[in-house]
Amino acid sequence: QVQLVESGGGLVQPGGSLRLSCTASGRTGDSYVMGWFRQATGMEREFVAGISWTGARIIYTDSVKGRFTISRDVAKNTILLQMNSLKSEDTAVYYCAADFKRSEAVITTQWGYDHWGQGTQVTVSS
């Protein structure tokens, strides 16, 4: 049984920073891709960033390039999302996801991921 637990969300002013963390438990002997998605109220869930098992392959959605950084600590089964220069349009529930079907190919659609965290709210507002 795989569990993904996110932390680090909260309220921040525009231009501020937050760091999200996601730790996976169960199936820790497997190699897998991990990613972050977000869903704003009334919107579809969208891909934010993804990272392969080795970290050699990283993809960002265009709207966060240069502001967000995804990283991975394989030994701790943890990924981080450092979010800088936050904007009001970044407000959403952020979800961590794991794709156990692939280890190096990062998929940017939610249908490619097997397991999901419960989500953490990020609100950017003055």
N, C-alpha and C positions, 0 to 999 in steps of 0.2 A: 504494500500500500504506500503510494507516494503522497507526501504532504508538502505543500509549499506555503511558507509563512512569510508575509511581507511586513515591513515596519518602516517607519520614517516619514510618513505623511504628516500633513498639518497645514496650518495657515501661514502664508508668507506674503510680504508686500511685493509688488512688481519690482523686478530687478534683483530680487533676493535669490537665495539658494536653498535647496533641500537635497538630502541624500536618502534614497530609498534602498532598502536591503531586502533580499529574499533568500531564505535558506530552505534547501530541499532535504527531506528525510525519506528513507526507504529507497531501495534500488540504487544505493550509493555506489555499487560496483560497476554500474553501467556508464557509458559515455553518451552524452546527450546535449542537445542545443537548448539554450534558455533565452527567453525574451521578455520584454515589457510591452504591454498594451495599455491603452487608456480608453475610457468611455465617459464622455461628457453627457450631461443630462439631455435626453432626447436625441442623442446621436448614436451612430453605429460605433462598435468597438473598433479601434484602429491600432495598427502596429506603431510602436515607438522606436524600439531598438532590439537587436538580437545579437547573440554572441555564440560562436561555436565552442565545442569542448576545449580545444586547444587555445582559443582566443585568436586564432589566425584570421578568422572571418568575422567581421563586425559590420552590421548594417544599421543605418539610422533612417528614419523618415525625414524628408527634406526640412520640415518645419522645426526640427530640433537640432539639426547639424550645426556644430560650432558652439552649441550651448549645453548639450547633454553628453555625458560620457558613461558608457556601460563598461563594466569590468567584471572579472570573475576570479574567484579563489576556489580552485578545484578541490583542494585539500579540505576546505570548510564547506563544500557544496553550497556556496553562496555567490550570488551576483549582486552588484551594486549599480545604482543609477544615480550619478551625480548630476543634478539639475541646476544650472546657473542661469543668470539673466532671465528669470522666470517672467512670463507674461500672463495676463488674465486668461488668454486663450489656452493656457496649459492646464487650467482648472479641469479636473476630471477625477474619476476613480481610476487608480493605476493598478493593473493586474500583472503579476508574475506568471510566466507559463513555461512549461518544459515539453520538449519534443524528444521522446525516447526512440523515435524511428530513425533519427538522423544524428550524426555526431559533428559533422563539419558543414553541412549545407543548411544555411539559415533561411527559413521560410518566413515570409512577411504577412501571411494571412493566418487568422486565428484557427482555421480548420486544420492547420498542420500541427497543432499542439495537443498533447494528450492530457496534460494535467494543468490545473489552474489554482492560484492562490485565492484568498477570499477578497482581496482588493484593499487598497488603502487610499483614503481621500487626500487629494492635494488641492488646496484652494489658494489662488493667487488673487489678492484683493487688498486695496488700501483702506 
